[in-house]
Amino acid sequence: MSRTAIVRYRTRPETAEQNARLVEAVYSALARIEPPDFRYATYRLDDGVSFVHVAYFGGPDNPLATLPEFAEFQRELAERCEEQPSPREATVVGAYASKD
Protein backbone atom coordinates (compact mmCIF):
# COMPACT_ATOMS: atom_id res chain seq x y z
CA MET A 1 0.00 0.00 0.00
CA SER A 2 1.41 3.38 -0.93
CA ARG A 3 1.60 6.30 1.44
CA THR A 4 2.26 10.01 1.04
CA ALA A 5 3.65 11.99 3.94
CA ILE A 6 4.07 15.76 4.20
CA VAL A 7 6.13 17.47 6.90
CA ARG A 8 6.26 21.23 7.41
CA TYR A 9 8.41 23.20 9.89
CA ARG A 10 10.09 26.56 10.35
CA THR A 11 13.73 26.91 11.36
CA ARG A 12 15.32 29.78 13.21
CA PRO A 13 16.90 32.25 10.77
CA GLU A 14 20.41 31.41 12.01
CA THR A 15 19.92 27.66 11.41
CA ALA A 16 18.19 27.70 8.00
CA GLU A 17 21.39 27.27 5.96
CA GLN A 18 22.61 24.44 8.21
CA ASN A 19 19.24 22.74 7.76
CA ALA A 20 19.47 23.08 3.97
CA ARG A 21 22.96 21.52 3.98
CA LEU A 22 21.75 18.58 6.06
CA VAL A 23 18.83 18.07 3.66
CA GLU A 24 21.23 18.12 0.70
CA ALA A 25 23.29 15.37 2.36
CA VAL A 26 20.17 13.20 2.57
CA TYR A 27 19.61 13.65 -1.18
CA SER A 28 23.22 12.69 -1.91
CA ALA A 29 22.70 9.48 0.09
CA LEU A 30 19.43 8.73 -1.72
CA ALA A 31 21.19 9.17 -5.07
CA ARG A 32 23.74 6.55 -4.00
CA ILE A 33 21.22 3.91 -2.91
CA GLU A 34 18.42 4.69 -5.42
CA PRO A 35 15.55 3.21 -3.37
CA PRO A 36 12.80 1.70 -5.55
CA ASP A 37 9.26 3.08 -5.58
CA PHE A 38 10.18 6.10 -3.49
CA ARG A 39 9.80 9.77 -4.34
CA TYR A 40 10.93 12.61 -2.12
CA ALA A 41 11.01 16.38 -2.51
CA THR A 42 11.96 19.17 -0.16
CA TYR A 43 10.89 22.76 -0.66
CA ARG A 44 12.26 25.86 1.02
CA LEU A 45 9.51 28.46 1.11
CA ASP A 46 9.99 32.09 0.13
CA ASP A 47 10.42 33.23 3.75
CA GLY A 48 13.78 31.41 3.68
CA VAL A 49 13.18 29.55 6.94
CA SER A 50 10.17 27.29 6.29
CA PHE A 51 10.65 23.84 4.78
CA VAL A 52 8.17 21.31 3.41
CA HIS A 53 9.11 17.68 2.75
CA VAL A 54 6.89 15.45 0.63
CA ALA A 55 7.57 11.71 0.54
CA TYR A 56 5.83 8.98 -1.42
CA PHE A 57 6.40 5.43 -0.24
CA GLY A 58 5.29 2.77 -2.69
CA GLY A 59 6.54 -0.07 -0.52
CA PRO A 60 6.24 -1.00 3.13
CA ASP A 61 9.63 0.39 4.21
CA ASN A 62 10.82 3.96 4.58
CA PRO A 63 14.29 4.12 2.99
CA LEU A 64 15.07 7.31 4.93
CA ALA A 65 15.10 5.29 8.15
CA THR A 66 18.21 3.41 7.00
CA LEU A 67 20.30 6.48 6.14
CA PRO A 68 22.91 7.83 8.58
CA GLU A 69 22.52 11.19 6.80
CA PHE A 70 18.82 11.27 7.66
CA ALA A 71 19.62 10.40 11.28
CA GLU A 72 22.07 13.31 11.32
CA PHE A 73 19.43 15.62 9.79
CA GLN A 74 16.97 14.64 12.53
CA ARG A 75 19.50 14.70 15.40
CA GLU A 76 19.11 18.36 16.39
CA LEU A 77 16.11 19.29 14.26
CA ALA A 78 14.05 20.36 17.29
CA GLU A 79 16.77 22.79 18.35
CA ARG A 80 17.01 24.25 14.81
CA CYS A 81 13.26 24.96 14.68
CA GLU A 82 11.03 27.80 15.80
CA GLU A 83 8.00 25.80 14.64
CA GLN A 84 8.39 22.07 15.19
CA PRO A 85 7.82 19.55 12.39
CA SER A 86 4.20 18.74 11.71
CA PRO A 87 3.97 15.40 9.88
CA ARG A 88 0.73 14.61 8.08
CA GLU A 89 -0.43 11.70 5.97
CA ALA A 90 -1.97 12.78 2.67
CA THR A 91 -4.02 11.27 -0.12
CA VAL A 92 -3.10 12.09 -3.70
CA VAL A 93 -6.03 13.66 -5.49
CA GLY A 94 -4.12 14.26 -8.70
CA ALA A 95 -0.56 14.50 -9.98
CA TYR A 96 1.12 15.46 -13.21
CA ALA A 97 4.67 15.18 -14.49
CA SER A 98 5.86 16.35 -17.89
CA LYS A 99 7.86 13.95 -20.02
CA ASP A 100 10.91 16.17 -20.58
C-alpha positions as CSV (number, residue, x, y, z in Angstrom):
1,M,0.0,0.0,0.0
2,S,1.4,3.4,-0.9
3,R,1.6,6.3,1.4
4,T,2.3,10.0,1.0
5,A,3.6,12.0,3.9
6,I,4.1,15.8,4.2
7,V,6.1,17.5,6.9
8,R,6.3,21.2,7.4
9,Y,8.4,23.2,9.9
10,R,10.1,26.6,10.4
11,T,13.7,26.9,11.4
12,R,15.3,29.8,13.2
13,P,16.9,32.2,10.8
14,E,20.4,31.4,12.0
15,T,19.9,27.7,11.4
16,A,18.2,27.7,8.0
17,E,21.4,27.3,6.0
18,Q,22.6,24.4,8.2
19,N,19.2,22.7,7.8
20,A,19.5,23.1,4.0
21,R,23.0,21.5,4.0
22,L,21.7,18.6,6.1
23,V,18.8,18.1,3.7
24,E,21.2,18.1,0.7
25,A,23.3,15.4,2.4
26,V,20.2,13.2,2.6
27,Y,19.6,13.6,-1.2
28,S,23.2,12.7,-1.9
29,A,22.7,9.5,0.1
30,L,19.4,8.7,-1.7
31,A,21.2,9.2,-5.1
32,R,23.7,6.5,-4.0
33,I,21.2,3.9,-2.9
34,E,18.4,4.7,-5.4
35,P,15.5,3.2,-3.4
36,P,12.8,1.7,-5.5
37,D,9.3,3.1,-5.6
38,F,10.2,6.1,-3.5
39,R,9.8,9.8,-4.3
40,Y,10.9,12.6,-2.1
41,A,11.0,16.4,-2.5
42,T,12.0,19.2,-0.2
43,Y,10.9,22.8,-0.7
44,R,12.3,25.9,1.0
45,L,9.5,28.5,1.1
46,D,10.0,32.1,0.1
47,D,10.4,33.2,3.7
48,G,13.8,31.4,3.7
49,V,13.2,29.5,6.9
50,S,10.2,27.3,6.3
51,F,10.6,23.8,4.8
52,V,8.2,21.3,3.4
53,H,9.1,17.7,2.8
54,V,6.9,15.4,0.6
55,A,7.6,11.7,0.5
56,Y,5.8,9.0,-1.4
57,F,6.4,5.4,-0.2
58,G,5.3,2.8,-2.7
59,G,6.5,-0.1,-0.5
60,P,6.2,-1.0,3.1
61,D,9.6,0.4,4.2
62,N,10.8,4.0,4.6
63,P,14.3,4.1,3.0
64,L,15.1,7.3,4.9
65,A,15.1,5.3,8.2
66,T,18.2,3.4,7.0
67,L,20.3,6.5,6.1
68,P,22.9,7.8,8.6
69,E,22.5,11.2,6.8
70,F,18.8,11.3,7.7
71,A,19.6,10.4,11.3
72,E,22.1,13.3,11.3
73,F,19.4,15.6,9.8
74,Q,17.0,14.6,12.5
75,R,19.5,14.7,15.4
76,E,19.1,18.4,16.4
77,L,16.1,19.3,14.3
78,A,14.0,20.4,17.3
79,E,16.8,22.8,18.3
80,R,17.0,24.3,14.8
81,C,13.3,25.0,14.7
82,E,11.0,27.8,15.8
83,E,8.0,25.8,14.6
84,Q,8.4,22.1,15.2
85,P,7.8,19.6,12.4
86,S,4.2,18.7,11.7
87,P,4.0,15.4,9.9
88,R,0.7,14.6,8.1
89,E,-0.4,11.7,6.0
90,A,-2.0,12.8,2.7
91,T,-4.0,11.3,-0.1
92,V,-3.1,12.1,-3.7
93,V,-6.0,13.7,-5.5
94,G,-4.1,14.3,-8.7
95,A,-0.6,14.5,-10.0
96,Y,1.1,15.5,-13.2
97,A,4.7,15.2,-14.5
98,S,5.9,16.4,-17.9
99,K,7.9,13.9,-20.0
100,D,10.9,16.2,-20.6
